């Protein structure tokens, strides 16, 4: 087994030797190019989960949002290109993925004032106070990182969304979609969570923040 097969794409510093590549992708009549490398998630093509999430989003988006766990950036970059009134922050813990995402933002002609990339573990990577300020969060989360990380991300997202702000999350049906939905409902409230779409063995959940002053107890 190679070092790349041994490591996980959600590690901070990939150990596998760099082996960069480039592919092109079309979405709603637009062409995108993506630089990728060893040690990042789905390096040869956009994964089906991300495609299902993109296809389900209410594009164009508006306001201030985040692509959480962005990898080399396809979700946030495509969403930003389709949403000229949105400003999107891309976040990932993987240093190599972050470098690629920055390169891909530039390669696809997006202005740094609208799309910025940050390295870090979760929403704490963003500078300054952001509680209650974001309009949306998009994520294809690293399921293999475990429930503890996923639940922490859900908690963080609730706190940074403004009232009415929305989380769009995709998960493979057979990798804990039902239990993750239950946790989403425990945090956001069952009246504020819904199954937005399902396709190719994936489910897309939409959760919106209500006007509560404090997060529900979980």
Secondary structure, DSSP 8 states (H G I E B T S, - for coil): --HHHHS-TTSSS--S----EEEEEEETTEEEEEEE-TTSTT-SS--HHHHHHHHHS-SS--EEEEEET-TTSHHHHHHHHT-TTEEEEEEES-HHHHHHHHHHHHHTT--TTTEEEEESSSGGGS-S--TTTEEEEEE---GGG-HHHHHHHHHHHHHHEEEEEEEEEEEETTTTHHHHHHHHHHHH-GGGEEEEEEETTEEEEEEE--S-SS----
